[in-house]
Amino acid sequence: QVQLVESGGGLVQAGGSLRLSCAASGFTFNMYAMRWYRQAPGKERELVAHIDSIGSSINYADSVKGRFTISRDNAKNTVYLQMNSLKPEDTAVYYCKNPKFNSWGQGTQVTVSS
């Protein structure tokens, strides 16, 4: 079955950086696009970034454009989210997802202090 394991979250000061990782299994990773989502307390889950199966097409939410970078390593079945210039409003639980499957990982908490 599809398994997604996110890691790399933590507590960071505003302006800092974090790199999230998502290890995927249960499907042929290099055939599918991947996405990062986040959910802040009291808010709906929102799409943060999207990358196609080979990394040639990438899209970002306006709120993170220019600060976050999504990438993938198909040899490692892993997708990454490099987050720079973090803001307190980036505080959320971050999830990765294969848009073709209805499976979510446990997420990783990112907390940005002001």
N, C-alpha and C positions, 0 to 999 in steps of 0.2 A: 504494500500500500504506500501511498505518498507520505513521505516524512520530510518535514522542514524544521531545521534546528537553527534558530537565530542566536547570535552571541555578539559580544563586543560593547554592549551598552554600559552605562555607568553615570556617575555624577561628574559634571564638568562645569567650569565657570563660563560665563558668557564670553564669546570670542574664541573659545577653545575648539578642539577637534576630537572626533571619534571616528573609528572605522568599524562598521557593522559587517558581520559575515552571516551567511545563510548556507548551511550544508543541506543539500537536497538528495533524496533517494526515492526509489519506487517508480521512477519513470526515466525515460531516455532524455537526460538533461539537455543535451545539445540540440534537441529538436524543438524546444519550447522557449517562448518568451518568459521572462520573469519580471515580477514587480515588487516594489517595496511600498507598504502602507504604514500609516501611523494612526494611533487613536489616543487623543488627549482626554483627560478626565472630563466627563460630562459632554463630550463631543462625539460626533459620528466618525467612524473610521474613514480616512481619506487616502487617496492615491498620491504617493510622493514621487515615484519614478518608475519608468518602464524601460526594459531593454529587450530587443529581439533575440532570437536564438543564437546569432553570431556576433552580436554587439554592434551591428551596423546602423541600427535605428534606435535612438534613445530620446525619451521625453521626460520632462520634469513638471511638477506643479510650479506655478508662478512663485509661490512662497519660498521655494528652495532653489530656484534657478540661479546659477552662478555661485552657489555655496556648496551644493551637494553633487557628488559624482557617483553614478551607478556603473558597475563593471561586472564582468563575469570571467571565470576560469573554467572552461568546459572540461578540461582535463581533471579538475578537482571537484566537479559538480557543485560549484560554489558561486554564489552571487554576493557582491559587496556593495556597501553604501559608505562612501567617504563623505563625512560631514564636517565642513569647515565653517568658521565664523558663526558658531552656534549662538542662538538667541534663546531667551527663556521661553518663548512661544514654540520652540521646537520640542519642549518637554512632552513626552508621549511614550507609549509602548509601540515599538516598531516591529512590523511583521513582514516577512517575505511571502510570496505566493506565486504559484503557477496559475495564470488566469484560466487555464482550461480545466482545472480541478478544484473542487470545493473543499479544499483542505487548508487548514491554518496551523502554523506552529504555535509555540507557547509565547513567542514574542520576546523582545529584550527591552528593558526599561532604559530610557534616556532621560536624564534630568539635568537641566541647564539652570544654574543659579545666576542671579543678577549681581 
